[in-house]
Amino acid sequence: KLERSSCNRAVGVAFHLVVVVAAMVDGLWPPANQHRDGDSDDDMPAAPPEEQDEVEAEQPLSPAVLGSGRGTEPLLAPPEEEVAGLEGEAAGARHGVRVVEEVYAKSCEAGSNTAMDAVRALYPHWSEFNADTEMGRRVKWARCSNDWVYGELSTGSFASLIAGTGPIEGDGRTFVDLGCGTGKVTALASLHFANVLGLELQIELHSMACALAERFHSLAENHGVRTGTMSLHQADFLGHLSQSWTNAAGQHWWELADVAYACSPKFSKETMAGLEDLAALMRPGAYFVTVRHPLQNSAMDEVWRGEAIFSWGRDDFIVYRHK
């Protein structure tokens, strides 16, 4: 009986290991730590606990350090090795992705820390959230929404975004990133679009994005990677907490965009409603891409939905096309 019991336990352990290995191969284990539609995104967040300071592994990286690339191992393979067998635009885009991976290797961690630090800086004014002042409006935004919570799309999943939008006619294609953070997605978009616009409300993230963009363009040029024109601006894409951004000709982002993208999993209902209204003003045939939350807008048709990988785990792309 003892021998039979030991044998049964050994078989059970072996079977469990086989199941776990199979799940790992399929990408199902360990389970992704992610938030889904059932989350309470709109609950008023409390002030981020000061205890978090004690468990943070690293201090936020400054734009100067990120821009210099010091302390990171280069990820770039020599161009002739990396693009062997590829031709034309495909070769340039593939090597361009390696440039993005090197420049933005630590951008998510740095962006998350910077966004949290910006909220902590508002603590002395925490009681002013009902004041009709610029500071009062910023405190209310930080206290009454999770719009400021930071996360990034993985480099490899950007191809899914492009595939979801389908072909776009014309040579002057424009990509707009709403809440561009450190600018990683704008850099990826510049490998495919002639014009890329990034809008970021938080000035600290905007400064970091500018430093990283400068290094990205320099490295891309050194490696013969062609990129589109990329412009970054510190502005609220809804025009609530800052003046609405316009270009020199007075055009808003919704008038320029062939593709607009919002990394929106933590956006409040009010922010999503504002995006719905502005998306309705886009030109016919233009695309709008959201993450997790749908657009409730009769002017937009959902044309594609799929899963992508983000810094917090797997989540859904939802692609709309203006009628």
Backbone bond lengths (Angstrom), bond angles and torsions (degrees), N, CA, C in turn:
res aa  C-N    CA-C-N  psi(-1)  N-CA   C-N-CA  omega(-1)  CA-C   N-CA-C  phi
1 K - - - 1.455 - - 1.513 111.68 -
2 L 1.357 116.06 -40.92 1.459 118.90 178.91 1.521 110.47 -63.55
3 E 1.333 115.77 -41.39 1.464 118.65 179.85 1.519 110.39 -64.36
4 R 1.359 117.73 -42.80 1.464 121.35 -179.39 1.529 109.97 -64.09
5 S 1.363 117.33 -41.16 1.464 120.87 179.87 1.521 110.74 -63.63
6 S 1.354 116.49 -44.35 1.471 119.49 179.29 1.508 111.04 -62.97
7 C 1.323 115.51 -39.59 1.466 119.97 179.08 1.518 110.63 -63.14
8 N 1.349 116.31 -43.40 1.470 120.07 -179.83 1.523 111.03 -62.49
9 R 1.364 115.91 -40.78 1.466 118.45 178.64 1.517 111.02 -64.63
10 A 1.303 117.84 -40.39 1.469 121.59 179.78 1.520 110.62 -63.42
11 V 1.330 116.59 -42.14 1.466 120.35 178.78 1.526 110.08 -64.42
12 G 1.349 116.47 -40.38 1.469 120.03 179.67 1.511 111.78 -63.36
13 V 1.331 116.31 -43.79 1.466 119.92 178.68 1.519 110.83 -63.28
14 A 1.331 116.85 -43.71 1.464 120.63 179.56 1.516 111.15 -61.19
15 F 1.342 116.93 -42.38 1.475 120.73 179.34 1.535 110.45 -62.89
16 H 1.348 116.54 -42.19 1.471 120.16 179.11 1.517 110.64 -61.35
17 L 1.323 117.67 -42.78 1.466 120.88 179.41 1.514 111.32 -63.05
18 V 1.325 117.27 -39.63 1.467 120.97 179.09 1.517 110.04 -62.73
19 V 1.339 117.13 -43.05 1.466 120.94 -179.94 1.517 111.02 -63.00
20 V 1.345 116.71 -43.86 1.465 120.37 -178.84 1.515 111.01 -65.05
21 V 1.358 116.92 -44.29 1.471 120.55 178.79 1.513 110.29 -60.49
22 A 1.328 116.86 -43.45 1.467 120.05 178.99 1.519 110.96 -61.91
23 A 1.324 117.01 -40.26 1.466 120.23 178.62 1.512 111.37 -65.59
24 M 1.346 116.67 -37.42 1.460 119.80 178.34 1.517 110.80 -64.16
25 V 1.316 117.11 -40.81 1.466 121.62 178.39 1.506 110.39 -61.92
26 D 1.322 117.16 -39.88 1.468 121.55 -179.27 1.513 113.02 -80.53
27 G 1.338 118.65 -1.07 1.459 121.60 -179.58 1.513 114.34 76.52
28 L 1.352 116.77 19.18 1.460 119.94 -175.96 1.519 112.59 -100.30
29 W 1.319 117.86 -6.43 1.461 121.41 -178.05 1.507 109.48 -136.43
30 P 1.312 123.51 133.15 1.456 122.18 2.38 1.517 111.21 -75.87
31 P 1.345 119.94 160.45 1.461 121.39 -179.46 1.510 110.61 -60.25
32 A 1.347 116.69 141.48 1.461 121.40 179.63 1.517 110.38 -70.24
33 N 1.311 115.83 136.11 1.460 120.67 175.91 1.509 108.34 -88.17
34 Q 1.311 117.75 96.17 1.453 120.66 -172.14 1.508 110.36 -139.54
35 H 1.341 113.73 163.41 1.451 121.38 175.88 1.515 108.26 -106.89
36 R 1.309 118.02 139.98 1.458 121.21 -179.30 1.519 109.04 -123.05
37 D 1.331 115.93 -172.25 1.451 121.06 -173.65 1.523 113.23 -60.03
38 G 1.322 117.61 -23.30 1.451 119.90 -179.17 1.514 114.09 -75.74
39 D 1.358 117.40 -7.62 1.446 120.23 -178.83 1.521 111.29 -65.41
40 S 1.291 115.71 154.75 1.462 120.68 176.04 1.515 108.78 -91.90
41 D 1.346 116.91 75.02 1.455 121.38 -176.25 1.509 112.88 -70.54
42 D 1.341 116.99 -24.30 1.449 119.91 -171.64 1.527 113.49 -97.36
43 D 1.342 117.00 0.77 1.449 118.63 176.54 1.520 109.80 -65.77
44 M 1.334 115.58 143.13 1.456 118.61 179.12 1.520 109.25 -66.58
45 P 1.356 117.84 119.44 1.461 119.31 -178.63 1.512 111.37 -75.98
46 A 1.298 116.05 143.90 1.458 119.29 172.80 1.510 108.50 -75.62
47 A 1.303 116.40 169.14 1.461 119.43 176.01 1.521 108.33 -60.01
48 P 1.348 118.38 135.90 1.462 119.70 178.37 1.510 110.33 -55.18
49 P 1.323 119.10 129.01 1.463 121.81 -173.86 1.513 112.61 -60.93
50 E 1.314 115.25 135.89 1.454 119.54 179.38 1.522 111.32 -65.14
51 E 1.368 116.27 -22.15 1.463 118.41 -179.49 1.505 112.15 -62.05
52 Q 1.352 117.26 -21.02 1.460 118.98 -179.54 1.515 110.79 -61.18
53 D 1.336 116.32 -27.88 1.457 119.04 -179.97 1.522 111.34 -58.93
54 E 1.355 115.62 -29.68 1.452 119.27 -175.05 1.510 112.59 -77.59
55 V 1.328 118.17 -20.32 1.457 119.80 -174.74 1.515 112.59 -109.77
56 E 1.338 117.34 -1.52 1.452 117.90 178.21 1.523 108.91 -68.26
57 A 1.327 115.33 131.98 1.457 119.70 -175.19 1.519 111.90 -75.14
58 E 1.330 117.16 -35.08 1.449 120.54 -175.40 1.515 109.86 -135.41
59 Q 1.332 116.22 156.49 1.443 121.10 172.59 1.521 108.46 -80.38
60 P 1.356 117.63 152.15 1.462 119.80 178.28 1.517 111.03 -57.01
61 L 1.328 115.64 138.88 1.451 120.64 177.01 1.516 109.20 -77.87
62 S 1.309 116.54 137.90 1.455 119.83 179.39 1.517 109.30 -79.46
63 P 1.358 117.38 157.12 1.469 119.87 176.36 1.519 112.15 -56.36
64 A 1.344 117.12 -34.84 1.462 119.20 -179.05 1.519 111.74 -64.30
65 V 1.346 116.00 -42.27 1.466 119.28 179.10 1.516 110.92 -67.72
66 L 1.342 116.15 -44.82 1.457 118.85 178.87 1.515 111.16 -62.21
67 G 1.310 116.80 -39.57 1.459 119.95 -177.75 1.505 112.63 -68.32
68 S 1.335 117.12 -29.44 1.457 119.47 -177.03 1.508 112.44 -81.71
69 G 1.361 116.59 -25.80 1.452 119.33 -178.88 1.508 113.23 78.52
70 R 1.359 118.52 7.39 1.455 120.13 -178.73 1.520 109.93 -66.72
71 G 1.306 114.75 142.20 1.447 119.98 175.83 1.517 114.36 84.41
72 T 1.339 118.27 6.44 1.461 120.99 177.65 1.512 109.61 -120.69
73 E 1.302 116.82 143.93 1.453 121.20 176.91 1.517 109.79 -80.43
74 P 1.329 118.77 133.36 1.472 119.92 179.37 1.514 111.33 -63.96
75 L 1.331 115.97 137.98 1.460 120.84 -179.44 1.522 111.95 -100.43
76 L 1.330 116.57 -6.73 1.458 118.90 -172.38 1.519 111.76 -77.39
77 A 1.320 114.97 131.72 1.455 120.10 168.49 1.523 107.51 -86.45
78 P 1.334 118.35 154.40 1.463 119.37 175.51 1.512 109.96 -54.64
79 P 1.324 118.99 138.38 1.467 121.48 -176.21 1.515 113.48 -52.41
80 E 1.355 116.92 -40.64 1.466 118.68 -176.32 1.525 112.13 -67.32
81 E 1.345 117.10 -28.14 1.457 119.78 177.31 1.517 111.30 -80.77
82 E 1.325 116.38 -39.78 1.461 120.68 -173.43 1.518 112.40 -71.00
83 V 1.339 118.15 -37.41 1.455 120.56 -171.87 1.515 113.08 -106.02
84 A 1.310 116.82 15.18 1.454 119.12 178.33 1.521 110.34 -59.05
85 G 1.316 116.02 130.79 1.463 120.58 178.94 1.506 113.68 87.83
86 L 1.340 118.25 -7.04 1.449 121.22 177.40 1.519 109.39 -103.04
87 E 1.318 116.20 158.83 1.446 119.91 -178.79 1.515 110.87 -133.50
88 G 1.324 115.45 150.04 1.453 122.42 168.70 1.507 114.40 57.06
89 E 1.335 114.50 -135.47 1.458 121.63 -173.32 1.516 112.52 -63.51
90 A 1.335 117.84 -35.18 1.468 120.77 -179.66 1.521 110.90 -62.20
91 A 1.346 116.68 -41.32 1.457 120.03 179.50 1.515 110.69 -65.33
92 G 1.340 117.15 -44.01 1.451 120.43 -179.53 1.516 112.08 -64.01
93 A 1.338 117.02 -41.45 1.457 120.39 -179.15 1.527 110.92 -65.71
94 R 1.327 116.57 -40.01 1.462 119.30 -178.81 1.519 110.75 -66.44
95 H 1.314 117.62 -42.94 1.458 118.79 178.40 1.524 109.90 -71.29
96 G 1.325 117.07 -31.81 1.458 120.08 176.55 1.513 112.30 -60.94
97 V 1.327 117.09 -35.86 1.467 120.69 177.40 1.527 110.16 -62.55
98 R 1.320 116.89 -37.34 1.469 119.34 177.56 1.531 111.24 -65.59
99 V 1.330 116.42 -34.99 1.461 120.03 175.52 1.533 110.00 -63.00
100 V 1.330 116.35 -44.82 1.466 120.64 178.18 1.529 110.17 -60.17
101 E 1.320 117.51 -43.69 1.461 120.86 -178.48 1.522 111.72 -61.30
102 E 1.330 116.26 -36.34 1.462 118.48 179.25 1.525 111.52 -72.24
103 V 1.316 116.55 -49.17 1.466 120.62 -174.36 1.526 111.62 -67.33
104 Y 1.353 116.94 -39.11 1.463 121.01 -172.84 1.531 112.20 -104.97
105 A 1.328 116.63 25.90 1.467 120.37 -176.16 1.523 112.54 -59.23
106 K 1.324 118.12 -35.09 1.467 121.63 -177.34 1.523 112.03 -116.19
107 S 1.328 116.97 17.48 1.465 119.57 -173.56 1.529 112.73 -67.63
108 C 1.320 118.19 -34.53 1.467 119.60 -177.70 1.521 111.42 -67.79
109 E 1.321 116.54 -47.38 1.466 120.28 178.41 1.525 110.58 -60.96
110 A 1.343 115.98 -44.94 1.459 119.74 -179.26 1.525 111.06 -66.26
111 G 1.338 116.74 -40.37 1.453 120.12 179.48 1.515 112.28 -65.33
112 S 1.321 117.04 -40.75 1.465 121.50 178.85 1.522 111.08 -63.20
113 N 1.329 116.48 -45.03 1.457 120.38 178.71 1.526 111.70 -63.77
114 T 1.320 115.72 -40.56 1.465 120.23 -178.75 1.524 111.00 -66.85
115 A 1.325 117.85 -41.89 1.464 120.96 178.31 1.523 110.72 -63.06
116 M 1.329 117.12 -41.12 1.462 120.22 178.50 1.521 111.28 -66.48
117 D 1.332 117.14 -40.68 1.458 120.47 178.83 1.531 111.15 -62.67
118 A 1.337 116.76 -36.82 1.464 120.69 179.72 1.529 110.81 -64.90
119 V 1.336 116.66 -37.04 1.464 120.07 177.35 1.527 110.05 -70.01
120 R 1.325 117.60 -41.58 1.469 120.46 178.07 1.531 111.14 -60.15
121 A 1.327 116.65 -34.19 1.465 120.73 -178.97 1.528 111.80 -65.36
122 L 1.336 116.44 -17.67 1.464 120.33 178.79 1.526 112.95 -85.94
123 Y 1.330 118.30 -7.05 1.467 121.23 -175.66 1.527 113.92 -52.80
124 P 1.343 119.16 -42.07 1.469 117.75 -179.42 1.528 113.23 -61.78
125 H 1.346 116.33 -18.37 1.466 120.96 -178.74 1.539 111.69 -109.82
126 W 1.319 116.34 16.32 1.467 121.15 -170.60 1.534 112.55 -58.72
127 S 1.325 117.21 -28.55 1.466 120.91 -177.16 1.527 112.37 -84.39
128 E 1.324 117.60 -1.12 1.466 121.11 -175.20 1.527 113.10 -94.61
129 F 1.333 117.77 15.57 1.459 118.75 -170.41 1.528 113.72 -66.48
130 N 1.320 118.12 -14.48 1.461 120.34 176.64 1.528 113.15 -99.72
131 A 1.335 116.16 0.41 1.466 119.92 -178.52 1.523 109.99 -74.87
132 D 1.335 116.81 139.95 1.462 122.10 179.02 1.529 109.24 -87.40
133 T 1.325 115.01 63.01 1.458 122.86 178.69 1.519 108.05 -134.60
134 E 1.333 115.44 168.49 1.462 118.61 177.45 1.522 110.84 -60.74
135 M 1.325 117.05 -43.10 1.461 120.11 178.16 1.518 110.69 -64.75
136 G 1.327 117.51 -42.98 1.457 120.42 179.18 1.507 112.47 -59.77
137 R 1.336 116.84 -41.04 1.474 120.32 179.59 1.521 111.18 -67.58
138 R 1.327 117.84 -36.92 1.465 120.39 179.03 1.532 110.85 -68.50
139 V 1.334 116.10 -41.29 1.466 119.25 178.38 1.522 110.43 -64.06
140 K 1.318 117.01 -41.77 1.463 120.10 178.47 1.513 111.22 -62.56
141 W 1.322 116.62 -40.50 1.472 121.31 177.14 1.525 110.78 -60.66
142 A 1.342 116.99 -43.62 1.464 120.71 -178.86 1.520 111.98 -71.51
143 R 1.344 117.28 -37.04 1.461 120.46 -175.97 1.529 113.03 -81.93
144 C 1.309 117.01 -33.78 1.470 120.57 -170.10 1.520 113.69 -104.78
145 S 1.312 118.04 7.96 1.460 120.42 175.16 1.526 108.65 -148.82
146 N 1.314 115.48 166.76 1.458 121.71 173.72 1.525 111.13 -109.53
147 D 1.326 116.90 21.57 1.465 120.93 -177.77 1.523 112.06 -58.20
148 W 1.322 117.16 -28.27 1.460 121.74 -175.05 1.532 113.08 -80.65
149 V 1.326 118.38 -11.18 1.468 121.07 -178.46 1.529 109.56 -62.32
150 Y 1.329 116.81 130.24 1.464 121.11 -169.35 1.527 112.58 -99.15
151 G 1.322 115.83 142.39 1.460 123.27 173.94 1.513 109.17 -164.65
152 E 1.341 116.83 161.75 1.470 120.91 -176.68 1.520 111.82 -134.35
153 L 1.310 114.62 151.65 1.460 122.90 171.34 1.521 109.02 -75.02
154 S 1.332 116.93 141.16 1.464 119.92 176.40 1.517 109.84 -70.54
155 T 1.318 115.49 151.47 1.463 120.75 -179.09 1.525 111.03 -58.35
156 G 1.331 117.04 -44.76 1.453 120.56 -176.25 1.513 114.15 -65.90
157 S 1.351 117.43 -25.65 1.464 120.18 -176.98 1.523 113.40 -83.63
158 F 1.335 117.56 -8.13 1.461 118.25 179.38 1.528 110.68 -63.35
159 A 1.331 116.86 -30.92 1.471 120.35 178.23 1.528 111.10 -60.91
160 S 1.337 117.31 -33.26 1.462 120.68 177.65 1.525 110.86 -66.18
161 L 1.320 116.22 -37.95 1.462 120.02 177.86 1.525 110.20 -62.29
162 I 1.334 116.30 -46.17 1.467 120.77 179.66 1.522 110.76 -63.28
163 A 1.333 116.76 -42.90 1.463 120.37 179.81 1.523 111.04 -63.74
164 G 1.325 116.77 -35.89 1.454 120.18 -177.96 1.506 113.88 -68.63
165 T 1.334 117.31 -29.70 1.456 119.70 -179.30 1.520 112.89 -80.78
166 G 1.338 117.59 -19.22 1.457 119.48 179.18 1.517 111.91 73.64
167 P 1.333 117.08 -177.14 1.464 120.97 -177.73 1.527 111.57 -67.60
168 I 1.313 114.86 143.20 1.464 121.82 178.20 1.512 108.40 -122.18
169 E 1.306 116.95 124.91 1.455 121.30 -175.66 1.519 111.00 -77.43
170 G 1.347 114.81 152.27 1.453 120.86 174.37 1.508 112.94 98.10
171 D 1.338 116.11 157.76 1.460 121.69 -179.02 1.520 112.67 -91.21
172 G 1.316 118.16 -21.64 1.449 121.11 -176.16 1.510 112.83 -96.45
173 R 1.313 117.26 45.16 1.459 121.18 -176.52 1.528 111.33 -65.52
174 T 1.334 115.71 140.28 1.461 121.07 -175.95 1.523 110.23 -125.90
175 F 1.326 115.84 130.45 1.463 124.15 177.21 1.518 107.86 -111.61
176 V 1.335 117.35 132.57 1.461 121.86 -179.91 1.527 108.92 -121.54
177 D 1.339 116.14 126.24 1.467 122.54 177.38 1.523 107.83 -106.27
178 L 1.337 116.16 114.18 1.463 122.62 -175.73 1.527 109.45 -94.34
179 G 1.318 116.20 107.19 1.457 121.25 -172.05 1.512 109.03 84.71
180 C 1.342 116.39 59.10 1.472 121.26 -167.20 1.519 113.65 -77.91
181 G 1.349 118.73 -9.43 1.455 119.83 177.20 1.515 112.18 59.48
182 T 1.330 116.60 -127.46 1.466 121.46 -178.58 1.516 112.89 -80.66
183 G 1.323 118.01 -3.77 1.461 120.70 173.34 1.517 116.75 91.53
184 K 1.321 117.92 13.38 1.468 119.70 -178.06 1.525 111.81 -62.34
185 V 1.339 117.18 -46.50 1.465 119.92 -178.65 1.529 110.94 -67.39
186 T 1.336 117.61 -34.24 1.463 118.99 177.25 1.522 110.65 -64.10
187 A 1.327 116.71 -37.54 1.463 120.12 177.43 1.527 110.55 -64.94
188 L 1.331 117.70 -45.10 1.464 120.99 177.30 1.527 110.83 -60.83
189 A 1.333 116.46 -41.90 1.464 120.02 -179.15 1.525 111.73 -65.07
190 S 1.331 117.47 -31.51 1.457 120.25 -178.84 1.526 112.87 -66.62
191 L 1.327 117.34 -14.30 1.466 121.15 175.40 1.519 111.63 -79.05
192 H 1.344 117.60 -11.71 1.465 122.27 -175.06 1.523 113.88 -125.68
193 F 1.337 117.48 -21.74 1.459 121.13 -174.31 1.520 110.49 -117.70
194 A 1.333 115.56 147.67 1.464 120.62 179.63 1.519 111.33 -69.92
195 N 1.331 116.65 -34.33 1.465 121.61 -177.98 1.525 109.43 -133.08
196 V 1.322 115.60 133.67 1.462 121.00 179.71 1.526 108.13 -131.63
197 L 1.325 115.67 130.15 1.457 122.43 -179.84 1.519 108.91 -120.83
198 G 1.325 117.45 130.18 1.463 122.13 176.91 1.513 110.69 -122.04
199 L 1.332 117.39 127.39 1.458 123.12 178.26 1.522 109.29 -114.99
200 E 1.316 117.13 127.95 1.467 122.52 -179.20 1.525 109.10 -136.89
201 L 1.331 117.04 127.37 1.458 121.81 -177.33 1.519 112.32 -71.80
202 Q 1.337 117.93 -44.33 1.461 121.15 -172.10 1.524 110.95 -78.83
203 I 1.310 115.83 121.37 1.455 120.72 -172.65 1.528 112.01 -63.90
204 E 1.346 117.24 -32.63 1.466 119.54 179.89 1.526 110.98 -66.26
205 L 1.328 116.96 -41.96 1.467 120.30 176.63 1.517 110.79 -67.44
206 H 1.326 116.99 -37.87 1.459 120.29 178.16 1.530 110.86 -61.49
207 S 1.313 117.71 -43.48 1.468 121.41 178.86 1.527 110.86 -61.90
208 M 1.324 116.16 -41.91 1.464 119.95 177.55 1.524 111.05 -63.56
209 A 1.340 116.69 -41.81 1.461 121.08 -179.96 1.524 111.00 -61.55
210 C 1.321 116.99 -39.66 1.471 120.37 -179.60 1.525 110.75 -65.37
211 A 1.355 117.27 -41.25 1.457 121.10 179.14 1.526 110.88 -64.21
212 L 1.325 116.77 -43.84 1.462 120.78 179.77 1.529 111.18 -67.75
213 A 1.322 117.58 -38.49 1.465 120.70 179.73 1.525 111.15 -63.49
214 E 1.320 116.28 -38.48 1.468 120.03 178.49 1.525 110.71 -62.06
215 R 1.323 116.37 -44.37 1.469 119.45 178.64 1.522 111.25 -67.93
216 F 1.338 116.77 -38.88 1.464 120.63 178.98 1.524 110.94 -59.93
217 H 1.316 117.52 -47.71 1.469 120.49 -178.67 1.525 111.23 -65.10
218 S 1.321 116.67 -38.41 1.458 119.99 179.01 1.523 111.33 -64.50
219 L 1.326 116.31 -45.50 1.462 120.07 -178.99 1.528 111.02 -69.37
220 A 1.332 116.86 -38.78 1.463 119.99 178.18 1.525 110.67 -61.83
221 E 1.316 116.35 -42.24 1.469 119.96 179.25 1.524 111.22 -64.49
222 N 1.330 116.71 -41.88 1.461 120.86 179.50 1.518 112.33 -61.52
223 H 1.339 117.19 -30.08 1.464 121.58 -177.59 1.532 112.16 -101.78
224 G 1.315 117.23 12.01 1.456 120.77 175.47 1.515 114.26 69.77
225 V 1.339 117.29 27.12 1.466 121.41 179.59 1.525 109.00 -94.09
226 R 1.311 116.62 122.98 1.459 120.70 178.65 1.528 110.55 -83.11
227 T 1.310 115.82 136.45 1.464 120.96 178.55 1.521 110.07 -131.86
228 G 1.327 115.51 157.65 1.446 120.33 174.11 1.517 111.16 -78.32
229 T 1.310 115.63 176.37 1.461 121.08 176.96 1.523 109.69 -74.66
230 M 1.329 116.96 125.41 1.461 121.46 -177.12 1.526 108.78 -117.72
231 S 1.334 117.29 122.98 1.462 121.17 178.05 1.517 109.35 -124.26
232 L 1.341 115.59 133.69 1.458 122.97 -177.17 1.522 108.83 -118.92
233 H 1.339 115.85 136.92 1.457 120.29 -176.53 1.524 110.20 -138.70
234 Q 1.339 115.56 143.31 1.449 121.49 176.70 1.521 107.40 -88.50
235 A 1.345 116.31 104.96 1.464 121.06 -174.98 1.520 110.07 -163.95
236 D 1.325 115.43 153.59 1.455 122.77 173.46 1.527 108.06 -85.94
237 F 1.333 117.70 121.23 1.463 119.33 -175.82 1.524 112.91 -67.84
238 L 1.341 117.65 -16.64 1.463 120.80 175.26 1.529 112.10 -92.17
239 G 1.331 116.65 -16.91 1.451 119.85 -178.86 1.512 114.33 77.99
240 H 1.340 117.48 19.30 1.462 121.02 -179.25 1.524 112.45 -90.19
241 L 1.324 117.39 -42.05 1.463 122.28 -175.52 1.523 112.63 -101.87
242 S 1.302 116.72 -3.37 1.461 122.00 173.44 1.518 106.94 -154.61
243 Q 1.305 116.00 168.20 1.447 119.54 178.01 1.523 109.55 -64.88
244 S 1.320 117.60 141.61 1.463 121.36 179.67 1.518 109.92 -59.16
245 W 1.336 115.71 134.24 1.466 119.91 179.50 1.514 110.26 -74.81
246 T 1.336 116.04 139.36 1.470 122.45 170.22 1.517 108.22 -138.26
247 N 1.334 117.02 155.20 1.460 119.99 175.62 1.525 109.90 -82.56
248 A 1.322 116.30 -174.07 1.459 120.28 -176.11 1.522 112.00 -61.90
249 A 1.321 116.50 -26.24 1.468 120.56 179.71 1.527 112.38 -88.67
250 G 1.330 117.22 3.25 1.456 121.29 179.17 1.512 114.77 81.56
251 Q 1.340 118.09 18.13 1.458 121.98 -178.44 1.529 110.42 -91.76
252 H 1.327 115.83 138.56 1.458 122.34 176.48 1.532 109.69 -85.21
253 W 1.351 114.67 167.77 1.466 118.64 -177.24 1.522 112.23 -61.22
254 W 1.324 118.57 -36.33 1.462 120.73 -178.08 1.528 112.22 -70.61
255 E 1.314 117.80 -18.55 1.456 121.03 175.39 1.529 112.15 -83.46
256 L 1.325 116.74 -20.08 1.467 121.93 -175.71 1.521 113.23 -98.18
257 A 1.327 117.44 -29.17 1.464 121.55 -166.54 1.526 113.53 -72.50
258 D 1.326 115.32 129.63 1.464 121.32 163.02 1.525 109.06 -88.02
259 V 1.338 115.49 -34.53 1.467 122.27 174.22 1.524 107.30 -136.25
260 A 1.327 117.50 125.42 1.462 122.84 172.89 1.523 107.92 -113.11
261 Y 1.322 116.28 138.62 1.469 121.86 -177.26 1.519 109.34 -128.89
262 A 1.333 116.56 133.71 1.460 122.24 175.45 1.526 108.91 -130.91
263 C 1.318 116.83 118.45 1.468 121.49 175.27 1.531 106.56 -79.79
264 S 1.323 115.61 89.51 1.471 122.18 -161.05 1.527 117.29 -110.99
265 P 1.337 121.55 21.02 1.468 118.47 -173.56 1.521 114.55 -63.84
266 K 1.333 117.83 -25.25 1.465 120.56 -178.94 1.524 112.21 -110.04
267 F 1.324 117.53 9.77 1.459 119.81 179.50 1.533 110.32 -66.78
268 S 1.314 115.39 143.50 1.459 120.94 178.35 1.526 110.63 -74.38
269 K 1.334 115.64 167.31 1.465 120.25 177.15 1.519 110.91 -61.69
270 E 1.340 116.96 -36.28 1.457 120.67 179.82 1.522 111.13 -66.41
271 T 1.337 116.74 -40.46 1.465 119.84 178.67 1.524 110.78 -66.87
272 M 1.323 117.10 -42.80 1.461 119.79 178.60 1.530 110.69 -63.83
273 A 1.333 117.57 -37.63 1.462 120.54 178.21 1.525 110.49 -64.12
274 G 1.345 116.61 -39.05 1.456 120.01 177.19 1.515 112.21 -64.50
275 L 1.331 116.71 -40.25 1.464 120.50 177.17 1.521 111.27 -65.35
276 E 1.314 116.97 -38.63 1.467 120.37 177.99 1.526 111.11 -59.08
277 D 1.337 116.77 -43.32 1.462 120.30 -179.65 1.527 111.47 -64.64
278 L 1.328 116.87 -40.97 1.463 119.75 -178.04 1.526 111.80 -76.32
279 A 1.332 116.99 -33.31 1.468 120.02 177.24 1.521 110.56 -62.31
280 A 1.329 117.15 -32.07 1.463 121.17 179.39 1.524 111.55 -65.17
281 L 1.336 117.18 -19.03 1.464 121.31 -179.02 1.529 112.97 -89.69
282 M 1.339 117.12 -4.85 1.459 120.30 179.45 1.526 110.33 -68.23
283 R 1.323 115.37 160.68 1.464 119.33 -177.56 1.524 110.56 -71.55
284 P 1.320 118.38 154.70 1.468 121.07 176.09 1.533 110.51 -58.27
285 G 1.320 115.39 135.62 1.463 120.54 -179.72 1.510 114.34 92.09
286 A 1.329 118.33 -10.87 1.458 121.33 178.43 1.529 110.04 -75.60
287 Y 1.333 115.84 154.41 1.462 122.02 -177.35 1.532 110.99 -110.68
288 F 1.326 115.22 147.76 1.463 121.84 173.51 1.527 107.05 -131.07
289 V 1.328 116.21 128.97 1.461 122.14 -177.22 1.526 109.08 -116.56
290 T 1.331 116.98 124.32 1.457 121.76 175.44 1.529 109.36 -115.84
291 V 1.322 115.39 167.50 1.463 122.06 175.73 1.526 108.42 -118.38
292 R 1.310 116.20 121.14 1.466 126.71 176.61 1.524 114.02 73.18
293 H 1.334 117.65 -54.03 1.457 120.38 -174.11 1.524 111.52 -90.11
294 P 1.340 118.40 130.27 1.468 121.28 -179.09 1.522 111.76 -80.31
295 L 1.332 114.82 162.74 1.456 121.50 171.44 1.526 108.36 -93.96
296 Q 1.303 116.78 126.49 1.464 121.68 176.38 1.533 107.21 -96.26
297 N 1.324 115.02 82.14 1.457 118.94 -170.59 1.518 109.31 -147.12
298 S 1.328 116.97 121.61 1.460 121.09 -177.79 1.524 112.85 -70.77
299 A 1.337 116.88 -14.30 1.468 119.75 179.75 1.522 112.32 -81.20
300 M 1.344 117.13 -12.50 1.465 121.56 -175.89 1.520 110.84 -117.03
301 D 1.317 116.35 135.36 1.464 122.44 174.40 1.521 109.55 -102.22
302 E 1.329 117.48 131.72 1.459 119.89 172.95 1.523 108.55 -73.35
303 V 1.336 116.25 124.53 1.462 120.48 -176.19 1.521 112.99 -114.82
304 W 1.321 117.51 -15.89 1.466 119.27 -178.64 1.515 109.39 -163.04
305 R 1.316 115.23 144.03 1.466 121.33 175.87 1.519 107.46 -143.17
306 G 1.311 116.49 132.55 1.462 119.75 -178.97 1.510 111.23 -159.66
307 E 1.310 115.86 170.88 1.454 122.19 -176.35 1.516 110.84 -95.99
308 A 1.317 116.16 142.20 1.455 122.46 177.28 1.525 108.97 -135.69
309 I 1.320 115.92 168.62 1.457 121.72 -178.75 1.524 108.88 -107.59
310 F 1.323 114.85 130.06 1.459 122.07 -179.84 1.524 109.14 -123.63
311 S 1.323 115.78 177.35 1.460 119.73 -178.60 1.527 111.69 -64.16
312 W 1.336 118.87 -23.98 1.468 121.96 -179.33 1.528 112.39 -96.97
313 G 1.326 118.87 -4.82 1.462 122.24 -178.52 1.512 111.34 133.15
314 R 1.326 116.80 -155.57 1.462 121.61 -179.96 1.526 110.50 -88.68
315 D 1.329 115.35 143.70 1.456 120.42 179.16 1.526 108.01 -155.88
316 D 1.329 116.02 174.88 1.467 120.94 -172.47 1.527 112.96 -100.20
317 F 1.344 115.23 132.51 1.451 122.73 162.44 1.526 107.86 -83.47
318 I 1.325 117.24 139.97 1.456 121.09 170.73 1.525 107.09 -129.57
319 V 1.318 116.53 120.16 1.464 121.75 -174.70 1.530 109.17 -108.58
320 Y 1.341 115.15 130.17 1.467 122.16 179.06 1.527 109.84 -119.00
321 R 1.318 114.83 150.08 1.468 121.12 175.47 1.514 108.54 -124.29
322 H 1.337 114.91 130.66 1.465 119.57 179.66 1.528 109.40 -69.02
323 K 1.309 115.64 134.75 1.468 120.25 -177.64 1.525 111.31 -67.17
